[in-house]
């Protein structure tokens, strides 16, 4: 398990802090911390287009941070079990990227 935790920490740091799309992915995670949402709901909340959100969710899903319930249009995304197990570290990373003010509005997990 320690090896998996170390890998996950490096992954989280890269996804949110070291890549160009990190702030957008961080905001997506903050929304999903409140409750599951589909691509359109996230796009509306963040004021971004559907394709942008779809891309970032695809990256997060590929790396096991989020999961999707179903395959149809409008299927909701939610945080994976692995992400929930490391939610404190994810929140810290997001706060480093977005700052305390935006981070303090984070969800219920």
N, CA, C and O atoms as a GROMACS GRO file, in nm:
protein
  436
    1UNK      N    1   0.080  -0.122   0.000
    1UNK     CA    2   0.000   0.000   0.000
    1UNK      C    3   0.084   0.128   0.000
    1UNK      O    4   0.047   0.223  -0.069
    2UNK      N    5   0.197   0.136   0.075
    2UNK     CA    6   0.276   0.259   0.070
    2UNK      C    7   0.321   0.295  -0.069
    2UNK      O    8   0.324   0.414  -0.104
    3UNK      N    9   0.357   0.198  -0.152
    3UNK     CA   10   0.396   0.226  -0.289
    3UNK      C   11   0.282   0.285  -0.369
    3UNK      O   12   0.303   0.377  -0.449
    4UNK      N   13   0.162   0.235  -0.348
    4UNK     CA   14   0.045   0.288  -0.417
    4UNK      C   15   0.015   0.430  -0.373
    4UNK      O   16  -0.023   0.514  -0.454
    5UNK      N   17   0.030   0.456  -0.244
    5UNK     CA   18   0.005   0.590  -0.193
    5UNK      C   19   0.105   0.690  -0.252
    5UNK      O   20   0.068   0.801  -0.290
    6UNK      N   21   0.229   0.649  -0.258
    6UNK     CA   22   0.332   0.738  -0.315
    6UNK      C   23   0.301   0.767  -0.461
    6UNK      O   24   0.309   0.882  -0.505
    7UNK      N   25   0.266   0.664  -0.537
    7UNK     CA   26   0.229   0.682  -0.678
    7UNK      C   27   0.110   0.778  -0.689
    7UNK      O   28   0.110   0.868  -0.774
    8UNK      N   29   0.010   0.758  -0.605
    8UNK     CA   30  -0.110   0.842  -0.611
    8UNK      C   31  -0.075   0.988  -0.580
    8UNK      O   32  -0.128   1.078  -0.645
    9UNK      N   33   0.012   1.011  -0.484
    9UNK     CA   34   0.052   1.148  -0.449
    9UNK      C   35   0.124   1.215  -0.566
    9UNK      O   36   0.100   1.332  -0.595
   10UNK      N   37   0.212   1.141  -0.632
   10UNK     CA   38   0.282   1.196  -0.748
   10UNK      C   39   0.182   1.225  -0.860
   10UNK      O   40   0.189   1.330  -0.924
   11UNK      N   41   0.090   1.133  -0.882
   11UNK     CA   42  -0.013   1.152  -0.984
   11UNK      C   43  -0.098   1.275  -0.956
   11UNK      O   44  -0.121   1.356  -1.046
   12UNK      N   45  -0.143   1.290  -0.833
   12UNK     CA   46  -0.226   1.405  -0.796
   12UNK      C   47  -0.149   1.535  -0.817
   12UNK      O   48  -0.202   1.632  -0.871
   13UNK      N   49  -0.024   1.536  -0.775
   13UNK     CA   50   0.058   1.656  -0.793
   13UNK      C   51   0.070   1.692  -0.942
   13UNK      O   52   0.057   1.808  -0.979
   14UNK      N   53   0.094   1.591  -1.026
   14UNK     CA   54   0.104   1.617  -1.168
   14UNK      C   55  -0.030   1.665  -1.227
   14UNK      O   56  -0.033   1.763  -1.301
   15UNK      N   57  -0.140   1.597  -1.193
   15UNK     CA   58  -0.271   1.630  -1.250
   15UNK      C   59  -0.317   1.772  -1.215
   15UNK      O   60  -0.380   1.839  -1.297
   16UNK      N   61  -0.285   1.818  -1.093
   16UNK     CA   62  -0.337   1.947  -1.048
   16UNK      C   63  -0.233   2.058  -1.044
   16UNK      O   64  -0.265   2.173  -1.073
   17UNK      N   65  -0.110   2.026  -1.008
   17UNK     CA   66  -0.012   2.130  -0.984
   17UNK      C   67   0.090   2.149  -1.096
   17UNK      O   68   0.142   2.259  -1.114
   18UNK      N   69   0.119   2.046  -1.171
   18UNK     CA   70   0.230   2.053  -1.266
   18UNK      C   71   0.187   2.053  -1.412
   18UNK      O   72   0.272   2.052  -1.501
   19UNK      N   73   0.059   2.053  -1.438
   19UNK     CA   74   0.014   2.052  -1.578
   19UNK      C   75  -0.073   2.173  -1.606
   19UNK      O   76  -0.135   2.228  -1.515
   20UNK      N   77  -0.078   2.212  -1.730
   20UNK     CA   78  -0.150   2.333  -1.770
   20UNK      C   79  -0.298   2.328  -1.735
   20UNK      O   80  -0.357   2.431  -1.701
   21UNK      N   81  -0.359   2.211  -1.743
   21UNK     CA   82  -0.501   2.198  -1.714
   21UNK      C   83  -0.534   2.178  -1.568
   21UNK      O   84  -0.650   2.157  -1.533
   22UNK      N   85  -0.434   2.185  -1.482
   22UNK     CA   86  -0.453   2.159  -1.340
   22UNK      C   87  -0.562   2.242  -1.272
   22UNK      O   88  -0.645   2.185  -1.202
   23UNK      N   89  -0.564   2.374  -1.292
   23UNK     CA   90  -0.668   2.453  -1.226
   23UNK      C   91  -0.811   2.414  -1.268
   23UNK      O   92  -0.902   2.412  -1.186
   24UNK      N   93  -0.828   2.383  -1.396
   24UNK     CA   94  -0.961   2.339  -1.442
   24UNK      C   95  -0.997   2.205  -1.379
   24UNK      O   96  -1.110   2.187  -1.333
   25UNK      N   97  -0.904   2.112  -1.377
   25UNK     CA   98  -0.931   1.983  -1.314
   25UNK      C   99  -0.959   1.999  -1.165
   25UNK      O  100  -1.044   1.930  -1.110
   26UNK      N  101  -0.888   2.090  -1.100
   26UNK     CA  102  -0.911   2.116  -0.958
   26UNK      C  103  -1.054   2.166  -0.935
   26UNK      O  104  -1.120   2.121  -0.842
   27UNK      N  105  -1.100   2.256  -1.018
   27UNK     CA  106  -1.237   2.309  -1.004
   27UNK      C  107  -1.341   2.200  -1.030
   27UNK      O  108  -1.445   2.197  -0.964
   28UNK      N  109  -1.314   2.112  -1.124
   28UNK     CA  110  -1.404   1.999  -1.150
   28UNK      C  111  -1.414   1.911  -1.026
   28UNK      O  112  -1.524   1.872  -0.986
   29UNK      N  113  -1.300   1.880  -0.965
   29UNK     CA  114  -1.301   1.796  -0.845
   29UNK      C  115  -1.377   1.864  -0.732
   29UNK      O  116  -1.453   1.798  -0.661
   30UNK      N  117  -1.360   1.994  -0.715
   30UNK     CA  118  -1.435   2.064  -0.610
   30UNK      C  119  -1.586   2.048  -0.630
   30UNK      O  120  -1.660   2.027  -0.534
   31UNK      N  121  -1.630   2.056  -0.755
   31UNK     CA  122  -1.773   2.037  -0.783
   31UNK      C  123  -1.817   1.894  -0.752
   31UNK      O  124  -1.923   1.872  -0.694
   32UNK      N  125  -1.735   1.798  -0.792
   32UNK     CA  126  -1.771   1.657  -0.769
   32UNK      C  127  -1.763   1.621  -0.621
   32UNK      O  128  -1.823   1.522  -0.579
   33UNK      N  129  -1.692   1.699  -0.542
   33UNK     CA  130  -1.689   1.677  -0.398
   33UNK      C  131  -1.825   1.711  -0.336
   33UNK      O  132  -1.860   1.659  -0.230
   34UNK      N  133  -1.902   1.798  -0.402
   34UNK     CA  134  -2.036   1.833  -0.355
   34UNK      C  135  -2.134   1.721  -0.385
   34UNK      O  136  -2.208   1.676  -0.297
   35UNK      N  137  -2.134   1.675  -0.511
   35UNK     CA  138  -2.222   1.566  -0.554
   35UNK      C  139  -2.190   1.528  -0.698
   35UNK      O  140  -2.129   1.607  -0.770
   36UNK      N  141  -2.230   1.408  -0.741
   36UNK     CA  142  -2.205   1.368  -0.880
   36UNK      C  143  -2.272   1.464  -0.979
   36UNK      O  144  -2.378   1.519  -0.951
   37UNK      N  145  -2.207   1.483  -1.092
   37UNK     CA  146  -2.259   1.574  -1.195
   37UNK      C  147  -2.221   1.519  -1.332
   37UNK      O  148  -2.124   1.445  -1.347
   38UNK      N  149  -2.301   1.557  -1.432
   38UNK     CA  150  -2.266   1.520  -1.569
   38UNK      C  151  -2.187   1.634  -1.634
   38UNK      O  152  -2.168   1.740  -1.575
   39UNK      N  153  -2.142   1.610  -1.755
   39UNK     CA  154  -2.056   1.706  -1.824
   39UNK      C  155  -2.126   1.841  -1.841
   39UNK      O  156  -2.065   1.945  -1.815
   40UNK      N  157  -2.251   1.841  -1.883
   40UNK     CA  158  -2.322   1.968  -1.902
   40UNK      C  159  -2.335   2.046  -1.773
   40UNK      O  160  -2.316   2.168  -1.773
   41UNK      N  161  -2.366   1.980  -1.664
   41UNK     CA  162  -2.379   2.049  -1.536
   41UNK      C  163  -2.248   2.114  -1.495
   41UNK      O  164  -2.245   2.228  -1.450
   42UNK      N  165  -2.139   2.040  -1.512
   42UNK     CA  166  -2.007   2.094  -1.477
   42UNK      C  167  -1.972   2.211  -1.568
   42UNK      O  168  -1.923   2.314  -1.521
   43UNK      N  169  -1.996   2.195  -1.697
   43UNK     CA  170  -1.966   2.302  -1.793
   43UNK      C  171  -2.041   2.430  -1.759
   43UNK      O  172  -1.983   2.539  -1.763
   44UNK      N  173  -2.168   2.419  -1.726
   44UNK     CA  174  -2.247   2.537  -1.689
   44UNK      C  175  -2.193   2.602  -1.562
   44UNK      O  176  -2.179   2.724  -1.557
   45UNK      N  177  -2.164   2.522  -1.462
   45UNK     CA  178  -2.115   2.576  -1.334
   45UNK      C  179  -1.982   2.649  -1.352
   45UNK      O  180  -1.958   2.752  -1.288
   46UNK      N  181  -1.895   2.595  -1.438
   46UNK     CA  182  -1.763   2.654  -1.455
   46UNK      C  183  -1.755   2.756  -1.570
   46UNK      O  184  -1.655   2.825  -1.585
   47UNK      N  185  -1.862   2.764  -1.650
   47UNK     CA  186  -1.862   2.858  -1.762
   47UNK      C  187  -1.765   2.817  -1.873
   47UNK      O  188  -1.709   2.902  -1.942
   48UNK      N  189  -1.747   2.687  -1.889
   48UNK     CA  190  -1.659   2.635  -1.993
   48UNK      C  191  -1.740   2.549  -2.091
   48UNK      O  192  -1.852   2.510  -2.060
   49UNK      N  193  -1.682   2.522  -2.207
   49UNK     CA  194  -1.759   2.444  -2.304
   49UNK      C  195  -1.753   2.294  -2.274
   49UNK      O  196  -1.666   2.245  -2.202
   50UNK      N  197  -1.847   2.225  -2.332
   50UNK     CA  198  -1.867   2.082  -2.311
   50UNK      C  199  -1.740   2.003  -2.342
   50UNK      O  200  -1.699   1.918  -2.263
   51UNK      N  201  -1.677   2.031  -2.456
   51UNK     CA  202  -1.558   1.956  -2.499
   51UNK      C  203  -1.441   1.973  -2.402
   51UNK      O  204  -1.366   1.878  -2.378
   52UNK      N  205  -1.426   2.091  -2.346
   52UNK     CA  206  -1.319   2.114  -2.249
   52UNK      C  207  -1.340   2.027  -2.126
   52UNK      O  208  -1.246   1.962  -2.079
   53UNK      N  209  -1.461   2.027  -2.074
   53UNK     CA  210  -1.492   1.946  -1.955
   53UNK      C  211  -1.479   1.798  -1.988
   53UNK      O  212  -1.426   1.721  -1.908
   54UNK      N  213  -1.526   1.759  -2.104
   54UNK     CA  214  -1.515   1.619  -2.147
   54UNK      C  215  -1.370   1.574  -2.150
   54UNK      O  216  -1.337   1.464  -2.106
   55UNK      N  217  -1.283   1.658  -2.202
   55UNK     CA  218  -1.140   1.626  -2.207
   55UNK      C  219  -1.083   1.606  -2.066
   55UNK      O  220  -1.018   1.506  -2.039
   56UNK      N  221  -1.108   1.702  -1.977
   56UNK     CA  222  -1.052   1.695  -1.842
   56UNK      C  223  -1.108   1.576  -1.763
   56UNK      O  224  -1.035   1.512  -1.688
   57UNK      N  225  -1.237   1.549  -1.779
   57UNK     CA  226  -1.293   1.431  -1.713
   57UNK      C  227  -1.231   1.303  -1.767
   57UNK      O  228  -1.209   1.207  -1.693
   58UNK      N  229  -1.203   1.301  -1.897
   58UNK     CA  230  -1.137   1.185  -1.956
   58UNK      C  231  -0.999   1.162  -1.895
   58UNK      O  232  -0.960   1.047  -1.869
   59UNK      N  233  -0.924   1.270  -1.872
   59UNK     CA  234  -0.792   1.259  -1.810
   59UNK      C  235  -0.807   1.207  -1.667
   59UNK      O  236  -0.735   1.117  -1.624
   60UNK      N  237  -0.901   1.265  -1.593
   60UNK     CA  238  -0.922   1.224  -1.454
   60UNK      C  239  -0.971   1.080  -1.445
   60UNK      O  240  -0.931   1.006  -1.355
   61UNK      N  241  -1.055   1.039  -1.538
   61UNK     CA  242  -1.106   0.901  -1.539
   61UNK      C  243  -0.993   0.803  -1.576
   61UNK      O  244  -0.981   0.697  -1.515
   62UNK      N  245  -0.914   0.839  -1.673
   62UNK     CA  246  -0.802   0.753  -1.717
   62UNK      C  247  -0.707   0.724  -1.601
   62UNK      O  248  -0.649   0.615  -1.593
   63UNK      N  249  -0.691   0.820  -1.512
   63UNK     CA  250  -0.598   0.806  -1.401
   63UNK      C  251  -0.666   0.763  -1.271
   63UNK      O  252  -0.603   0.762  -1.165
   64UNK      N  253  -0.794   0.727  -1.278
   64UNK     CA  254  -0.861   0.669  -1.163
   64UNK      C  255  -0.907   0.766  -1.056
   64UNK      O  256  -0.933   0.725  -0.943
   65UNK      N  257  -0.917   0.894  -1.089
   65UNK     CA  258  -0.961   0.994  -0.992
   65UNK      C  259  -1.113   1.004  -0.990
   65UNK      O  260  -1.174   1.023  -0.884
   66UNK      N  261  -1.174   0.991  -1.105
   66UNK     CA  262  -1.320   0.992  -1.114
   66UNK      C  263  -1.368   0.867  -1.185
   66UNK      O  264  -1.291   0.799  -1.255
   67UNK      N  265  -1.495   0.837  -1.166
   67UNK     CA  266  -1.561   0.727  -1.237
   67UNK      C  267  -1.691   0.782  -1.294
   67UNK      O  268  -1.742   0.885  -1.251
   68UNK      N  269  -1.742   0.710  -1.392
   68UNK     CA  270  -1.865   0.750  -1.459
   68UNK      C  271  -1.968   0.640  -1.438
   68UNK      O  272  -1.938   0.522  -1.450
   69UNK      N  273  -2.089   0.680  -1.408
   69UNK     CA  274  -2.199   0.586  -1.390
   69UNK      C  275  -2.274   0.572  -1.521
   69UNK      O  276  -2.357   0.657  -1.555
   70UNK      N  277  -2.244   0.466  -1.596
   70UNK     CA  278  -2.309   0.444  -1.725
   70UNK      C  279  -2.229   0.503  -1.838
   70UNK      O  280  -2.126   0.568  -1.817
   71UNK      N  281  -2.278   0.481  -1.960
   71UNK     CA  282  -2.208   0.530  -2.079
   71UNK      C  283  -2.289   0.630  -2.159
   71UNK      O  284  -2.238   0.688  -2.254
   72UNK      N  285  -2.413   0.652  -2.122
   72UNK     CA  286  -2.500   0.737  -2.201
   72UNK      C  287  -2.475   0.885  -2.180
   72UNK      O  288  -2.406   0.927  -2.086
   73UNK      N  289  -2.534   0.962  -2.271
   73UNK     CA  290  -2.528   1.107  -2.260
   73UNK      C  291  -2.592   1.147  -2.127
   73UNK      O  292  -2.700   1.099  -2.094
   74UNK      N  293  -2.530   1.232  -2.054
   74UNK     CA  294  -2.584   1.277  -1.927
   74UNK      C  295  -2.544   1.189  -1.809
   74UNK      O  296  -2.590   1.212  -1.697
   75UNK      N  297  -2.460   1.089  -1.832
   75UNK     CA  298  -2.415   1.004  -1.722
   75UNK      C  299  -2.333   1.084  -1.622
   75UNK      O  300  -2.245   1.161  -1.662
   76UNK      N  301  -2.362   1.068  -1.495
   76UNK     CA  302  -2.288   1.146  -1.395
   76UNK      C  303  -2.149   1.090  -1.366
   76UNK      O  304  -2.126   0.969  -1.376
   77UNK      N  305  -2.061   1.179  -1.330
   77UNK     CA  306  -1.926   1.144  -1.283
   77UNK      C  307  -1.922   1.164  -1.132
   77UNK      O  308  -1.993   1.249  -1.078
   78UNK      N  309  -1.838   1.086  -1.066
   78UNK     CA  310  -1.822   1.097  -0.921
   78UNK      C  311  -1.679   1.059  -0.886
   78UNK      O  312  -1.608   0.999  -0.966
   79UNK      N  313  -1.638   1.095  -0.764
   79UNK     CA  314  -1.502   1.062  -0.720
   79UNK      C  315  -1.488   0.913  -0.698
   79UNK      O  316  -1.579   0.849  -0.644
   80UNK      N  317  -1.376   0.857  -0.739
   80UNK     CA  318  -1.349   0.715  -0.722
   80UNK      C  319  -1.319   0.683  -0.575
   80UNK      O  320  -1.291   0.773  -0.496
   81UNK      N  321  -1.325   0.557  -0.542
   81UNK     CA  322  -1.291   0.512  -0.407
   81UNK      C  323  -1.147   0.550  -0.374
   81UNK      O  324  -1.118   0.595  -0.263
   82UNK      N  325  -1.057   0.533  -0.471
   82UNK     CA  326  -0.917   0.569  -0.449
   82UNK      C  327  -0.903   0.717  -0.417
   82UNK      O  328  -0.828   0.754  -0.328
   83UNK      N  329  -0.975   0.801  -0.490
   83UNK     CA  330  -0.971   0.944  -0.464
   83UNK      C  331  -1.027   0.977  -0.326
   83UNK      O  332  -0.972   1.060  -0.253
   84UNK      N  333  -1.136   0.912  -0.290
   84UNK     CA  334  -1.195   0.937  -0.159
   84UNK      C  335  -1.101   0.896  -0.046
   84UNK      O  336  -1.097   0.959   0.059
   85UNK      N  337  -1.025   0.788  -0.069
   85UNK     CA  338  -0.928   0.743   0.031
   85UNK      C  339  -0.814   0.844   0.050
   85UNK      O  340  -0.750   0.847   0.155
   86UNK      N  341  -0.789   0.925  -0.052
   86UNK     CA  342  -0.680   1.024  -0.046
   86UNK      C  343  -0.735   1.167  -0.052
   86UNK      O  344  -0.664   1.259  -0.093
   87UNK      N  345  -0.860   1.186  -0.011
   87UNK     CA  346  -0.926   1.314  -0.029
   87UNK      C  347  -0.854   1.429   0.042
   87UNK      O  348  -0.854   1.541  -0.009
   88UNK      N  349  -0.794   1.404   0.157
   88UNK     CA  350  -0.722   1.512   0.226
   88UNK      C  351  -0.604   1.561   0.143
   88UNK      O  352  -0.581   1.681   0.132
   89UNK      N  353  -0.530   1.468   0.085
   89UNK     CA  354  -0.416   1.507   0.001
   89UNK      C  355  -0.464   1.578  -0.126
   89UNK      O  356  -0.403   1.676  -0.168
   90UNK      N  357  -0.571   1.530  -0.185
   90UNK     CA  358  -0.627   1.595  -0.304
   90UNK      C  359  -0.669   1.737  -0.271
   90UNK      O  360  -0.641   1.829  -0.347
   91UNK      N  361  -0.737   1.755  -0.160
   91UNK     CA  362  -0.782   1.888  -0.118
   91UNK      C  363  -0.661   1.981  -0.097
   91UNK      O  364  -0.664   2.097  -0.138
   92UNK      N  365  -0.555   1.931  -0.034
   92UNK     CA  366  -0.434   2.012  -0.013
   92UNK      C  367  -0.375   2.055  -0.147
   92UNK      O  368  -0.338   2.172  -0.163
   93UNK      N  369  -0.367   1.964  -0.241
   93UNK     CA  370  -0.314   1.994  -0.373
   93UNK      C  371  -0.400   2.099  -0.444
   93UNK      O  372  -0.348   2.193  -0.503
   94UNK      N  373  -0.529   2.081  -0.437
   94UNK     CA  374  -0.621   2.176  -0.500
   94UNK      C  375  -0.606   2.314  -0.436
   94UNK      O  376  -0.607   2.415  -0.507
   95UNK      N  377  -0.592   2.319  -0.306
   95UNK     CA  378  -0.577   2.448  -0.236
   95UNK      C  379  -0.447   2.517  -0.275
   95UNK      O  380  -0.442   2.639  -0.284
   96UNK      N  381  -0.342   2.441  -0.299
   96UNK     CA  382  -0.216   2.500  -0.345
   96UNK      C  383  -0.233   2.562  -0.483
   96UNK      O  384  -0.173   2.665  -0.514
   97UNK      N  385  -0.316   2.500  -0.566
   97UNK     CA  386  -0.337   2.549  -0.703
   97UNK      C  387  -0.432   2.668  -0.706
   97UNK      O  388  -0.404   2.768  -0.773
   98UNK      N  389  -0.543   2.659  -0.636
   98UNK     CA  390  -0.649   2.759  -0.647
   98UNK      C  391  -0.645   2.867  -0.539
   98UNK      O  392  -0.706   2.972  -0.554
   99UNK      N  393  -0.573   2.841  -0.432
   99UNK     CA  394  -0.569   2.937  -0.322
   99UNK      C  395  -0.677   2.907  -0.220
   99UNK      O  396  -0.774   2.837  -0.248
  100UNK      N  397  -0.659   2.960  -0.102
  100UNK     CA  398  -0.747   2.929   0.010
  100UNK      C  399  -0.891   2.976  -0.010
  100UNK      O  400  -0.985   2.907   0.030
  101UNK      N  401  -0.910   3.092  -0.072
  101UNK     CA  402  -1.046   3.146  -0.087
  101UNK      C  403  -1.135   3.054  -0.170
  101UNK      O  404  -1.245   3.019  -0.127
  102UNK      N  405  -1.087   3.015  -0.286
  102UNK     CA  406  -1.166   2.927  -0.372
  102UNK      C  407  -1.176   2.787  -0.313
  102UNK      O  408  -1.279   2.721  -0.326
  103UNK      N  409  -1.070   2.743  -0.249
  103UNK     CA  410  -1.066   2.609  -0.191
  103UNK      C  411  -1.162   2.597  -0.072
  103UNK      O  412  -1.216   2.490  -0.048
  104UNK      N  413  -1.183   2.705   0.000
  104UNK     CA  414  -1.270   2.699   0.119
  104UNK      C  415  -1.415   2.672   0.084
  104UNK      O  416  -1.495   2.637   0.171
  105UNK      N  417  -1.451   2.687  -0.042
  105UNK     CA  418  -1.588   2.659  -0.086
  105UNK      C  419  -1.606   2.514  -0.125
  105UNK      O  420  -1.708   2.477  -0.182
  106UNK      N  421  -1.507   2.431  -0.095
  106UNK     CA  422  -1.509   2.293  -0.142
  106UNK      C  423  -1.620   2.212  -0.078
  106UNK      O  424  -1.682   2.253   0.020
  107UNK      N  425  -1.643   2.096  -0.137
  107UNK     CA  426  -1.758   2.011  -0.105
  107UNK      C  427  -1.756   1.943   0.030
  107UNK      O  428  -1.684   1.983   0.122
  108UNK      N  429  -1.836   1.841   0.038
  108UNK     CA  430  -1.869   1.780   0.166
  108UNK      C  431  -1.782   1.662   0.204
  108UNK      O  432  -1.790   1.618   0.319
  109UNK      N  433  -1.699   1.609   0.116
  109UNK     CA  434  -1.618   1.491   0.150
  109UNK      C  435  -1.512   1.526   0.252
  109UNK      O  436  -1.434   1.439   0.292
   0.00000   0.00000   0.00000
